[in-house]
Amino acid sequence: MLELRRVTKTFSGIPAVDDVSFCARPGEVTGYLGPNGSGKSTTMKMITGLIEITQGHILFEGKLIQDDLIAFRRRMGYVPEEPYLYNHLSGAEYLEMVSQLRNLPQRESAERIDGLLRLLSLYDDRHASISGYSKGMRQKVLIAAALLHNPELILLDEPFSGLDVGSALVLRSLIQELASRGKVVVFSSHELDTVERVCTRVVILHRGKLVADDSIVRLRSLMELPTLEAIFSQLAVEQDTDSMARQIADLIHA
């Protein structure tokens, strides 16, 4: 289980994440939602150890991740929001580099890399430079790299970015399959329809603060709203979206 206890992150004294606590359990897909600037990616980076926590604690299986960050990272797979890759490498070379950095057995990792490249429709371009890859192809490389070592905790920050419809459907099913095999999956996305289909429960942030942490079914019942989109709009969207749309349309038609 992944657990955040009263986690806060400030930049120049201003809180980006403010006293956030929640748990993500094995066998579940936890959706982590919020408007742009709400602190989602900052939280993800704190969980990975890429940025330090200002206050609070993050635990995995009851142990503070900071006590042995290297050991924790061996058990974690992470798809970041931005696809930072080494453009001079090919897709196959990048995955081979990740395998070596993780000290994976050579034969086993070679078979796994070959299989991932085929299943993610990257095999024909495996020797081509990443600099020539589309955004969706880059995203697939990141997904393959995150899963290569069979992690226990999987963090997905906008993982559908750039994917075509077919690849997105595969990833949606894959997320559910990984959870069904006992993985801890934390999934952040703006695609609320996908979140509603994939996630067991959701955590919603607004201005860095937690405003909801429950199953989607229970949130629908408690708030008497039919969809996750309606729940999100009420909890985390400040403007009247219909009114704003009318004002924009009026402006351009004036």
C-alpha positions in Angstrom: 0.0 0.0 0.0 1.1 3.5 -0.8 0.2 6.0 1.9 0.6 9.8 2.1 0.3 11.4 5.5 -0.3 15.1 5.7 2.1 15.8 2.8 2.8 19.5 2.0 5.1 21.0 -0.6 5.8 24.7 -0.6 7.7 26.8 -3.2 9.0 30.2 -1.9 6.5 29.7 1.0 3.5 29.2 -1.2 1.9 25.7 -0.9 1.6 23.7 -4.1 0.4 20.7 -2.2 -1.3 21.4 1.2 -1.7 18.8 3.9 -2.7 15.9 1.6 -3.4 12.4 3.0 -4.7 9.4 1.1 -3.9 5.7 0.5 -3.6 3.7 -2.7 -4.1 0.0 -2.2 -3.0 -3.1 -4.2 -5.7 -4.3 -6.6 -7.2 -0.9 -7.0 -6.7 1.9 -9.6 -6.6 5.2 -7.7 -7.5 8.2 -9.8 -5.6 11.4 -8.8 -7.5 14.4 -10.3 -7.5 18.2 -10.2 -7.4 21.2 -12.5 -4.0 22.4 -13.9 -1.9 23.8 -11.1 -3.7 21.9 -8.4 -0.6 20.0 -7.4 -1.1 16.6 -9.1 2.3 16.4 -10.8 4.0 17.8 -7.8 2.6 15.0 -5.7 3.7 12.4 -8.2 7.2 13.8 -8.2 7.3 13.7 -4.4 6.2 10.1 -4.5 9.0 9.3 -6.9 11.5 11.2 -4.7 12.3 13.6 -7.5 11.4 16.6 -5.3 11.6 16.7 -1.5 8.6 16.9 0.8 8.3 20.1 2.8 6.2 18.4 5.5 4.6 15.0 6.1 5.5 11.5 5.2 5.1 9.0 2.3 5.2 5.3 3.0 5.2 2.2 0.9 4.2 -1.0 2.6 4.5 0.7 5.9 8.1 2.0 5.4 9.1 5.6 4.8 10.3 5.9 1.2 13.1 8.3 2.2 14.7 5.7 4.5 15.9 3.8 1.4 14.9 5.7 -1.7 17.0 3.5 -4.1 15.3 0.3 -2.9 11.9 2.0 -3.2 12.5 3.1 -6.8 13.4 -0.5 -7.7 9.8 -1.4 -6.9 8.2 1.6 -8.7 7.4 2.3 -12.4 6.7 5.9 -13.4 5.3 7.5 -16.6 6.0 11.2 -16.2 3.7 13.9 -17.7 6.5 15.1 -20.1 8.2 12.5 -22.3 11.9 13.3 -21.6 13.9 10.8 -23.6 17.4 10.6 -25.1 16.6 11.5 -28.7 19.9 10.2 -30.1 19.0 6.6 -29.0 16.6 4.3 -30.8 13.6 2.9 -29.0 15.3 -0.4 -28.4 18.5 1.2 -27.2 16.6 3.3 -24.7 14.9 0.3 -23.2 18.2 -1.6 -23.2 19.7 1.3 -21.2 16.8 1.2 -18.7 17.3 -2.5 -18.3 21.0 -2.1 -17.6 20.4 0.7 -15.1 18.0 -1.5 -13.3 20.5 -4.5 -13.4 17.9 -6.8 -15.0 19.1 -10.2 -16.2 20.2 -9.8 -19.9 18.4 -12.7 -21.5 15.1 -12.1 -19.6 15.2 -8.3 -20.3 16.0 -8.8 -24.0 12.9 -11.1 -24.3 10.8 -8.7 -22.4 11.9 -5.7 -24.5 11.3 -7.6 -27.7 7.8 -8.5 -26.5 6.9 -5.0 -25.4 8.1 -3.5 -28.7 5.9 -5.9 -30.6 2.8 -5.6 -28.4 3.1 -1.8 -28.4 3.5 -1.6 -32.2 7.0 -0.2 -32.0 8.9 -3.2 -33.3 9.2 -2.0 -36.9 10.7 1.3 -35.7 12.8 -0.2 -32.9 16.1 0.8 -34.5 15.0 4.3 -35.6 16.1 7.3 -33.7 13.6 8.5 -31.0 14.1 12.0 -32.5 11.9 10.8 -35.4 9.2 9.3 -33.2 5.7 10.8 -32.9 4.4 11.9 -29.5 2.4 8.7 -29.2 5.4 6.5 -30.0 7.5 8.4 -27.4 4.7 7.8 -24.9 4.7 4.0 -25.6 8.5 3.9 -25.0 7.9 5.6 -21.6 5.2 3.1 -20.8 7.4 0.1 -21.7 10.3 1.6 -19.7 8.0 2.0 -16.6 6.8 -1.7 -16.8 10.0 -3.4 -17.9 11.1 -4.5 -14.4 7.6 -5.6 -13.3 7.1 -2.9 -10.6 4.8 -3.3 -7.6 3.8 0.4 -7.7 2.9 2.1 -11.0 2.5 5.9 -11.2 0.9 7.2 -14.4 0.9 11.0 -15.0 -1.3 11.7 -18.1 -0.3 8.4 -19.7 -2.7 8.7 -22.6 -1.1 11.8 -24.0 -0.5 11.5 -27.7 -1.9 7.9 -28.0 -4.2 7.0 -30.8 -7.6 5.5 -30.1 -6.5 1.9 -30.4 -3.4 2.3 -28.2 -5.5 4.2 -25.6 -8.0 1.3 -25.4 -5.1 -1.1 -24.9 -3.6 1.0 -22.2 -7.0 1.4 -20.5 -7.4 -2.4 -20.3 -3.7 -2.8 -19.3 -4.2 -0.5 -16.3 -7.1 -2.6 -15.1 -5.2 -5.8 -15.7 -2.2 -4.7 -13.7 -4.4 -3.7 -10.8 -6.1 -7.1 -11.0 -2.7 -8.7 -10.5 -2.1 -6.9 -7.3 -0.3 -3.8 -8.4 -0.7 -0.5 -6.7 -1.7 1.9 -9.5 -2.0 5.7 -9.2 -3.4 7.3 -12.4 -3.6 11.0 -13.0 -5.5 12.3 -16.1 -7.7 15.0 -17.4 -9.7 12.5 -19.4 -12.5 12.1 -16.9 -14.5 9.6 -19.0 -11.4 7.3 -19.0 -10.9 7.8 -15.3 -14.5 6.9 -14.6 -14.2 3.7 -16.6 -10.8 2.6 -15.2 -10.5 3.8 -11.6 -11.8 2.1 -8.5 -11.7 5.3 -6.5 -10.6 8.9 -6.9 -8.7 11.5 -5.0 -9.5 15.1 -6.1 -7.4 18.2 -5.4 -8.3 21.8 -5.6 -5.7 24.5 -5.1 -3.4 21.9 -3.5 -6.0 20.7 -1.0 -7.8 17.4 -0.9 -11.5 17.9 -1.6 -12.6 14.3 -2.2 -11.3 10.7 -1.5 -13.8 8.0 -2.1 -15.1 5.4 -4.6 -16.8 6.9 -7.7 -20.0 5.0 -6.9 -20.1 6.5 -3.3 -19.3 10.0 -4.5 -22.2 9.8 -7.1 -24.5 8.7 -4.3 -23.4 11.2 -1.7 -23.4 14.2 -4.1 -26.5 13.0 -6.0 -24.7 13.6 -9.3 -24.7 11.2 -12.3 -21.1 11.4 -13.5 -17.5 11.9 -12.4 -17.4 15.0 -14.7 -20.3 16.5 -12.8 -18.7 15.7 -9.4 -15.4 17.2 -10.6 -17.1 20.3 -11.9 -18.8 20.9 -8.6 -15.7 20.3 -6.4 -12.8 21.6 -8.4 -14.0 23.9 -11.2 -14.6 27.5 -10.1 -16.0 29.1 -13.2 -19.4 28.6 -14.8 -18.2 26.7 -17.9 -21.5 27.2 -19.8 -21.5 30.9 -19.2 -17.8 31.2 -20.2 -18.5 29.3 -23.4 -21.3 31.6 -24.3 -19.2 34.7 -23.6 -16.4 33.4 -25.9 -18.9 32.6 -28.6 -20.5 36.0 -28.2 -17.1 37.7 -28.4 -16.0 36.1 -31.7 -19.4 36.6 -33.3 -19.6 40.3 -32.3 
